Amino acid sequence: MPPTLTIPRDHLKEWTSRATTFRSRRPTTRRRMRWPNWFRKRAGKPSMRPFDEKALIEIEPASLDQSVEEGMLLADYATRMAVKNHIVVDTIQLGNAFDPARHTEQAAEMLRELADEQEQASARAAEAWLAVAGRGGDAEHPHDYRDVDGANLLRREAAATALADALRTRADSDEELLAIVERSRKDAWDEVGDAIGASLDAFSGVEALKAGYEEERPGRLRLLIQRDLARLQEERGGY
């Protein structure tokens, strides 16, 4: 018979005590095992519905009256800018007295020039409409018109023609021309007033306290008119 292992009683008590102490020190909550990422279920790609052209919101095209009204607003702004610059040069740089009759012809000329541009746009739209007859397929660039663009080209032709007629009517109206000149005069005065105010602010303060400021003031104003306002006219010239 193999020999029997006998554990002393005092050693057995010590081991039992250590085991009890170790179990009491272990946390009561069990930690959750984390599985590697490859065991987790991956979220599938979101499904995309096929493109439905019928679901798009159809936008109504602008009416003929709306197109002409918007065109007249843009033409009025361009004409006022041109007449305003003409007033600034004629009255300040050339030294002529303000006379509305000197600027109505400028306004009429500008309106007729814009009318010519609209007539050319109308002719181009008509040519494009004739060229797209029977042309199917997709366009390759923004100006590659197809037969589906026929209705839009006809609307462009009609709007350009109507706008050209309205511009020529305004160019032949003395009342409309005087109204444009008066609004341009106010714009010119506001622009010149802002320029003079900014220049005077630059010379104020310490400059105003210097000796000889009052004697040099007329020369400063002439320099403002001949140099600064001329430069302003060049920067904001045209329409």
Disulfide bonds with the S-S distance in Angstrom:
none
